[in-house]
């Protein structure tokens, strides 16, 4: 498993360590869980678009269909 180095503010690290002790998990496991949640919550992020449509609601496919309908 690859390793990485990250900077974490002291207050946040203390809070994470307290929570890890209560949950009986390592700090590394807490970071992995946090990253899993981050990835799950951002699966719809798409950097292919910009400009007028960048903040439009909907999936990429829905937006493409909307643009195609407007073009017709």
Buried (B, 14 or more C-beta within 10 A) or exposed (E): EEEEEEEEEEEEEEEBEEEBEEEEEEEEEBBEEEEEEEEEEEEEEEEEBEEEEEEEEEEEEEBBEEEEEEEE
